[in-house]
Amino acid sequence: MRTTINIDDKICKELMQLTSASSRSKAIQTALSEYIDLKRKKQLLAMRGKLNITDNWQELRQQELQELPHD
């Protein structure tokens, strides 16, 4: 998607240096992707202690193996 935005030249130059990107577009895409990842991680961490997850993966795996067709 093409979008026209105004970004301060100093910020864009620093962003390109920090991301080692060869173009403004790549630098901005990298920065946006990293920002989204960071926000998602923060949202997951905010749920810490609010979810009750049972650690029963071994039991579930055993059930899956029992349900596989036997030759």
C-alpha positions as CSV (number, residue, x, y, z in Angstrom):
1,M,0.0,0.0,0.0
2,R,1.3,3.4,-0.9
3,T,0.9,6.1,1.7
4,T,2.3,9.7,1.8
5,I,3.5,10.9,5.2
6,N,5.7,13.6,6.4
7,I,8.6,12.4,8.6
8,D,11.4,14.6,9.9
9,D,14.6,14.0,7.9
10,K,16.7,13.6,11.1
11,I,14.4,11.0,12.4
12,C,14.3,9.1,9.1
13,K,18.1,9.2,8.8
14,E,18.5,7.9,12.4
15,L,16.0,5.2,11.7
16,M,17.8,4.1,8.6
17,Q,21.0,3.9,10.6
18,L,19.5,2.0,13.4
19,T,17.7,-0.5,11.2
20,S,20.6,-0.8,8.7
21,A,18.0,-0.4,6.0
22,S,19.0,0.6,2.5
23,S,15.9,2.7,1.9
24,R,13.4,4.8,3.8
25,S,10.6,2.4,3.0
26,K,12.4,-0.6,4.4
27,A,13.5,1.3,7.5
28,I,9.9,2.4,8.2
29,Q,8.5,-1.1,7.5
30,T,11.1,-2.6,9.9
31,A,10.3,0.0,12.6
32,L,6.6,-0.6,12.3
33,S,6.9,-4.4,12.4
34,E,9.1,-4.2,15.5
35,Y,6.7,-1.7,17.1
36,I,3.8,-4.1,16.5
37,D,5.7,-7.0,17.9
38,L,6.6,-5.0,21.0
39,K,3.0,-4.0,21.6
40,R,1.8,-7.6,21.2
41,K,4.4,-8.8,23.7
42,K,3.3,-6.1,26.2
43,Q,-0.3,-7.2,25.7
44,L,0.6,-10.8,26.4
45,L,2.6,-9.8,29.5
46,A,-0.3,-7.8,30.8
47,M,-2.3,-11.0,30.9
48,R,0.3,-12.6,33.2
49,G,-1.5,-14.0,36.2
50,K,-4.9,-13.5,34.7
51,L,-5.1,-16.8,32.8
52,N,-5.3,-20.2,34.4
53,I,-3.4,-22.6,32.0
54,T,-3.0,-26.2,32.9
55,D,0.4,-27.7,31.9
56,N,-0.9,-31.0,30.6
57,W,0.8,-31.1,27.2
58,Q,2.2,-34.6,27.9
59,E,-1.2,-36.0,28.7
60,L,-2.6,-34.5,25.5
61,R,0.2,-35.8,23.5
62,Q,-0.3,-39.3,24.9
63,Q,-4.0,-39.1,23.9
64,E,-3.1,-38.0,20.4
65,L,-0.7,-41.0,20.1
66,Q,-3.5,-43.4,21.2
67,E,-5.9,-42.0,18.7
68,L,-3.5,-42.6,15.7
69,P,-4.5,-45.5,13.5
70,H,-2.4,-48.6,14.3
71,D,-1.1,-50.8,11.4
